[in-house]
Amino acid sequence: MDVTFVRDSPGHYRHGDRPFDKNRRERYRGSPHYNRTVEFTAKYDEVSFNPDYPCERLSTFEPMVRRLLMKQWSPPAAALKSPSV
């Protein structure tokens, strides 16, 4: 799949967050991956651009991340054993 096309395709769903040619993906219409990429962006990428979607502030997750990073970690015992030859 052409990475450039995947990058350009979500612009079709943006709602004025910045100037963007809504039909920019049309230049790839001849690609054998066009239809599947359009389907993917419609199912999964479009929803990520919903400005009304409720979301938490990043600060909400800070205590959880700090607790996780403060935990003592050691590799599992199986990882410490040398491989049997």
C-alpha positions as CSV (number, residue, x, y, z in Angstrom):
1,M,0.0,0.0,0.0
2,D,1.3,3.4,-0.9
3,V,2.1,5.3,2.4
4,T,1.6,8.6,0.7
5,F,-2.0,7.6,-0.2
6,V,-2.7,6.5,3.4
7,R,-1.4,9.9,4.6
8,D,-3.5,11.9,2.1
9,S,-6.7,9.8,2.4
10,P,-7.8,10.9,6.0
11,G,-8.0,14.5,4.8
12,H,-11.2,13.5,3.2
13,Y,-12.8,13.5,6.7
14,R,-11.2,16.5,8.3
15,H,-13.6,19.1,9.5
16,G,-11.8,22.4,9.0
17,D,-8.9,21.9,11.4
18,R,-6.6,23.2,8.7
19,P,-6.7,23.9,5.0
20,F,-6.7,20.6,3.2
21,D,-7.9,19.5,-0.2
22,K,-10.7,17.1,0.7
23,N,-10.3,15.3,-2.6
24,R,-6.6,14.9,-2.5
25,R,-6.8,11.1,-2.4
26,E,-8.4,11.1,-5.9
27,R,-5.0,11.3,-7.5
28,Y,-4.5,7.6,-6.4
29,R,-7.8,6.3,-7.8
30,G,-5.9,4.1,-10.3
31,S,-4.0,2.3,-7.5
32,P,-4.9,-1.3,-6.9
33,H,-5.0,-0.4,-3.2
34,Y,-7.4,2.6,-3.6
35,N,-10.7,1.0,-2.6
36,R,-9.3,-0.9,0.4
37,T,-7.6,2.3,1.7
38,V,-10.8,4.3,1.3
39,E,-12.7,1.6,3.2
40,F,-10.1,1.6,6.0
41,T,-10.1,5.3,6.4
42,A,-13.9,5.4,6.4
43,K,-14.1,2.7,9.1
44,Y,-11.2,3.5,11.4
45,D,-9.6,6.8,10.5
46,E,-12.6,9.0,10.1
47,V,-13.7,8.7,13.7
48,S,-10.3,9.9,15.0
49,F,-11.1,13.4,13.5
50,N,-14.4,13.9,15.4
51,P,-14.0,17.2,17.3
52,D,-17.1,16.4,19.4
53,Y,-15.8,13.1,20.7
54,P,-15.4,13.3,24.5
55,C,-11.9,12.8,25.7
56,E,-9.9,13.1,28.9
57,R,-7.2,15.7,29.4
58,L,-3.7,14.3,29.3
59,S,-3.2,15.2,32.9
60,T,-5.9,12.6,33.8
61,F,-3.5,9.9,32.8
62,E,-0.4,11.3,34.5
63,P,-0.8,9.6,37.9
64,M,-1.4,6.2,36.2
65,V,1.8,6.6,34.1
66,R,3.8,7.7,37.1
67,R,2.6,4.7,39.1
68,L,3.6,2.4,36.2
69,L,7.0,3.9,35.8
70,M,7.7,3.8,39.5
71,K,7.2,0.1,39.8
72,Q,10.3,-2.0,40.3
73,W,10.8,-4.3,37.3
74,S,12.9,-7.4,36.7
75,P,12.8,-9.8,33.8
76,P,10.9,-13.0,34.2
77,A,13.0,-15.9,35.5
78,A,12.6,-17.8,32.2
79,A,14.4,-14.9,30.4
80,L,17.4,-15.2,32.8
81,K,18.1,-18.9,32.1
82,S,20.6,-19.7,29.5
83,P,19.3,-21.6,26.5
84,S,19.8,-25.3,26.7
85,V,22.2,-26.6,24.0
